[in-house]
Amino acid sequence: MKRREFLTTTMKTAAGLALTQVPASGANRPGRPNILFIMTDQQHAGMMSCTGNKWLKTPALDRLAAAGLRFERAYACNPVCVPSRFSLQTGLMPSAIGMRTNEDAKQSLVTDTMMQQSLGNLFQKAGYETVYGGKVHLPARMNNLKAIGYRNLTGNSRQELAQACAQFLKGPHTQPFLLFASFINPHDICYMAINAQRRANGQPPMDNVDSKTCEGVLENPRKSANVAAFVRDHCPPLPANHGIPDLEPECIPLRYAGARSFRAYVRANWDEEQWRLHRWAYCRLTEMVDAEIGTVLDALREAGLQDNTLVVFTSDHGDMDSAHKLEHKSVLYEESVHIPFIMSLPGVIPQGTVDRTHFVSNGLDLLPTLCDFAGIETPAGLPGRSLRPLAEGKAVQDWRDFVVSESQNGRMLRTDRFKYCLYDSGERREQLTDLQDDPGEMKNLAEVPACKTNLDQHRRRLRDWVQKIDDRIAATYLGGV
């Protein structure tokens, strides 16, 4: 499809999404909760000690999980920053604006309707004080926070953000608020691989705060008199799925690992010691952001707002964390696309519960969920659903039985037991995994004759989803299977 045709279709589709205006009098409606949304960057679902990960301590997130509900089957709409964050603000899949990767941020078409129906604008029109702090990283038109309904609290996404949020929470409030706190870490782990390749090429590490933070975390083990002993005694072991899977789709090494030279470099050259050190640093950076989140949660309690504030925590995507000899994100393996999702509201959401059954799409479901709790009518035509009945422990009979994620060169459909991925190019374009028997995604069953029925079922489900949401990108390569 030509780009002009795609943009025309997208504009017509967006225009069909109805925007429901909330009456101005709704601003005075009593009993609406404050909303504190906390997001980290590049934290996969297993990177909390409350999930049983013994290699790090996350007391703030553990406390939040103990006070509410943790969803174990939560997925990002796209395991890359800008596409995922677009979904969180709009409730739409990134393909709705032709977005595959971060690099599409400038040319992706965000329509007027999408802007008006963005999370911040919906809440601002409904009488909420809407405040955003930290990392933005949205499509070009949405990077202006005022245009999507927020007052900018601070552009810092580290400790300064935590302090700014604390100050805001302790200040006077004449109306309910939506505070969007977007932290950067553990994203700084990206620079371990980037700088490793730079050193191999005789270049110094990158000179920015993200790189310096990562280098600072690694300074002590690298200066250790015996690095090998440090790794042996302190670093997480390699995961069981560290190896490259049998019959891995060719698109993964060519278009994902090969998309950036440092990714291919570490996959080919890092030894066990470097991979384990990477896992250790990832833990420390996650602990760093957990402490910053703790500052915010402490301020919420000290301000006396804890009982009337819905707290939601998630991450924009995960990190491969050495699985399949990969770091960074973007690929459709579990470590990259499977993310944490926690909700807490005292007296409404039962404490200390874990939902291991229902699929959550954080990008599709966040906006309907927050609107539901705030008494704001959700715009019609969005593919997501409110998590409120699940969060309140109510029986929901017709919840989705699959979840879909998009990526730069493929699509993923996850059902109760199986996971199906389809890529746009290369040999072995399909990948079918039995996550019950093979949670590490080491065996590709797409070419196993006994799995043909399951393969066909997942093909049909993905095809139906692509048609339902008018995913014009995936439609171009679905026909080949």
VEXKOLKOL-84859 format. One record per residue (C-alpha): residue in three letters; z, y, x. Coordinates in steps of 0.1 Angstrom, whole numbers, plus 5000, padded with zeros to 4 digits. Layout:
N
ALAZYX;...
//
This chain:
481
MET500050005000;LYS499150355012;ARG502150585018;ARG500850834992;GLU500750564966;PHE504250454976;LEU505750804973;THR504150864939;THR505550534926;THR508950614940;MET509050954924;LYS508050804890;THR510750534893;ALA513450794903;ALA512451014874;GLY513150734850;LEU516750714861;ALA518750904834;LEU521351144846;THR524251174822;GLN525951504823;VAL529751504821;PRO531051794799;ALA532952064817;SER535951994795;GLY536151654813;ALA537651834843;ASN540851884823;ARG541151524812;PRO544551394823;GLY545351064840;ARG542251044862;PRO543150904897;ASN542451064930;ILE540050864951;LEU540350814988;PHE537350635002;ILE537650515038;MET534750385058;THR534450255093;ASP531250195112;GLN530049855124;GLN533149645114;HIS532349305103;ALA534349125076;GLY536448915100;MET537649215120;MET541149245104;SER544249055112;CYS544748995075;THR541648765076;GLY543348545101;ASN541748695132;LYS544548655158;TRP542648855185;LEU543449195171;LYS546149375151;THR545149595122;PRO548449695105;ALA547049975084;LEU544249775069;ASP546649475065;ARG549049705046;LEU546249825024;ALA545149465016;ALA548749365008;ALA548949654984;GLY545749564965;LEU542649334964;ARG540449214992;PHE536949084984;GLU535748815008;ARG532148804996;ALA531149165002;TYR527749255017;ALA526049565029;CYS522749675013;ASN521249705048;PRO523049635081;VAL522049965097;CYS523750305093;VAL521450535075;PRO520050285049;SER523450155041;ARG524950505038;PHE522150605015;SER523050324992;LEU526750414992;GLN525950764981;THR523350674954;GLY523850314942;LEU520250234951;MET518749994976;PRO517250165007;SER513750034997;ALA513950284967;ILE512950554992;GLY510850335015;MET513650315041;ARG513850025065;THR515650165096;ASN517550475109;GLU514250605122;ASP512950645086;ALA515550915079;LYS513051205082;GLN510251075061;SER512050875035;LEU511651045001;VAL514951134984;THR514051284950;ASP515851564931;THR517151304907;MET518751104935;MET520351414948;GLN521751514914;GLN523051164908;SER524651124942;LEU528251034943;GLY529551374954;ASN527451564928;LEU528551334900;PHE532251384908;GLN531951754915;LYS530351804881;ALA533151604865;GLY535751844878;TYR536851654910;GLU537451834943;THR534951654965;VAL535551655003;TYR533751475031;GLY534951425066;GLY533451255096;LYS530151085104;VAL527351155079;HIS524150995091;LEU522051005059;PRO518351065052;ALA517351415063;ARG517551575029;MET521051445023;ASN522551545056;ASN523451875040;LEU526851785025;LYS526852075002;ALA523551964986;ILE525151624977;GLY528251774963;TYR530851784991;ARG532852035010;ASN532751955047;LEU536251885060;THR535351815096;GLY532351675115;ASN534751495139;SER534851115131;ARG537851025153;GLN541551125155;GLU540651485144;LEU539251335112;ALA542551145106;GLN544551465111;ALA542251675089;CYS542551415061;ALA546251415064;GLN546451785062;PHE544151785031;LEU546251515014;LYS549551715020;GLY548052035007;PRO548152164972;HIS545852004946;THR545052164913;GLN542451894903;PRO541851534911;PHE539951474944;LEU537451244959;LEU538051234997;PHE535351055017;ALA536650975052;SER533950835074;PHE535250705108;ILE532950625138;ASN534650325153;PRO534350045162;HIS530750165166;ASP531350275202;ILE531049905211;CYS527249965211;TYR527550135245;MET528749825263;ALA525249675261;ILE523450005265;ASN525350085297;ALA525049735310;GLN521249765311;ARG521450115325;ARG523649985354;ALA521249695360;ASN518449965363;GLY520550175388;GLN521350435361;PRO524850575353;PRO526450515319;MET525450735290;ASP527251075291;ASN528551115255;VAL531851075238;ASP530850735222;SER529950595256;LYS532950745273;THR535250595247;CYS533750245252;GLU533950285290;GLY537550395287;VAL538550085268;LEU536849865294;GLU538250055324;ASN541449855329;PRO539949505327;ARG537049605350;LYS539549735376;SER541649425374;ALA542049245407;ASN540748935390;VAL538449005361;ALA537848635355;ALA541548575351;PHE541848875327;VAL539048725305;ARG540548385306;ASP544048505296;HIS543248795272;CYS539748775257;PRO538648595226;PRO536748275233;LEU533048255225;PRO532548175188;ALA531247835177;ASN527947995168;HIS527348165201;GLY524147965207;ILE520748045195;PRO520047855162;ASP517547565160;LEU514247695146;GLU515348055146;PRO512648275130;GLU510448425157;CYS510848765141;ILE514548785153;PRO513848775190;LEU510648975187;ARG511449245162;TYR515249265162;ALA516549165197;GLY513249295211;ALA513349625192;ARG515549785218;SER515349665254;PHE519049645260;ARG519449395232;ALA516949165248;TYR518549225282;VAL522049115272;ARG520748815252;ALA518948695282;ASN521348795310;TRP524948815299;ASP527248525309;GLU530348395291;GLU532648645309;GLN530648945297;TRP530348825261;ARG534048755259;LEU534849095274;HIS532549245247;ARG534549075220;TRP537749205235;ALA536549555236;TYR535349525200;CYS538849435190;ARG540349725209;LEU537949975192;THR538749825158;GLU542449875165;MET541750235175;VAL540250315142;ASP542950115123;ALA545550355139;GLU543550655126;ILE543350495091;GLY547150455093;THR547550825098;VAL545650885066;LEU547550625046;ASP550850755059;ALA549951105048;LEU548950975013;ARG552350825009;GLU554251125023;ALA552351355000;GLY553551154970;LEU550051064960;GLN550050694966;ASP550750594930;ASN547850794915;THR545150734942;LEU542550464942;VAL541950374978;VAL538750194987;PHE537950065022;THR534749925035;SER532249945065;ASP528650045065;HIS527649715083;GLY529049465108;ASP528349375144;MET527049045158;ASP530149015180;SER528348765203;ALA527148525176;HIS523748385185;LYS523948575218;LEU523548905199;GLU525449235197;HIS524749545176;LYS523549495140;SER520349515119;VAL519649135118;LEU520548945086;TYR523048705102;GLU526548705085;GLU528348895113;SER525949185108;VAL525649205070;HIS529049065058;ILE531549355056;PRO535149415045;PHE535949555011;ILE539449644999;MET540749824968;SER544249944960;LEU545750134930;PRO549450074923;GLY550149944888;VAL546549874881;ILE545149644908;PRO547449344915;GLN548949344949;GLY548049104977;THR545148934960;VAL542048794976;ASP538848744956;ARG536848454972;THR534448404944;HIS532548724933;PHE529748874952;VAL530049244960;SER527249474972;ASN529149764986;GLY526250004984;LEU525249914948;ASP528749874934;LEU530650154949;LEU529250444928;PRO529650254894;THR533150144904;LEU534350494913;CYS532750644882;ASP534450384860;PHE537950454874;ALA537350834871;GLY535950824835;ILE532550944846;GLU529550784829;THR527450594854;PRO523750704856;ALA521550454837;GLY519150234856;LEU521250154887;PRO521249794898;GLY525049774907;ARG528049714886;SER531649844884;LEU534149624902;ARG536949764880;PRO537349454857;LEU537449224887;ALA539849454905;GLU542149454875;GLY542149074874;LYS540149044842;ALA537848764834;VAL534148854838;GLN531848584826;ASP528448724836;TRP528948844871;ARG526048814896;ASP525648474913;PHE523848614943;VAL523648924965;VAL520649074983;SER520449265016;GLU517449445031;SER516649495067;GLN513849645088;ASN511749335088;GLY513249105062;ARG515249025031;MET518348815025;LEU519548644993;ARG522948484994;THR524048244967;ASP527248044964;ARG526347784990;PHE523047885005;LYS521548175023;TYR517848245023;CYS516148495046;LEU512448595046;TYR510948785075;ASP507648985074;SER506148835106;GLY506248575133;GLU506448195133;ARG508948035109;ARG509248335086;GLU511848165064;GLN515448065071;LEU517547855048;THR521147785057;ASP523847575040;LEU526847805045;GLN529247535032;ASP528247285059;ASP527047535085;PRO528947865082;GLY527747975117;GLU524047965106;MET523047725134;LYS520547505114;ASN517447635097;LEU516747405068;ALA513647575056;GLU511447295070;VAL513647005059;PRO511846815031;ALA515146725014;CYS515947095010;LYS512547184994;THR514147224959;ASN516747474972;LEU514147654992;ASP511947704961;GLN514847814940;HIS515748084965;ARG512148194969;ARG511948244931;ARG515248434930;LEU514248674958;ARG510848724941;ASP512448804908;TRP514849054925;VAL512049224944;GLN510149264911;LYS513249384892;ILE514049674916;ASP510449744925;ASP510949674962;ARG507449764973;ILE508149685010;ALA509149325005;ALA506349274979;THR503849315007;TYR505048995025;LEU506448784997;GLY503048654988;GLY502748445020;VAL505448195010;
//
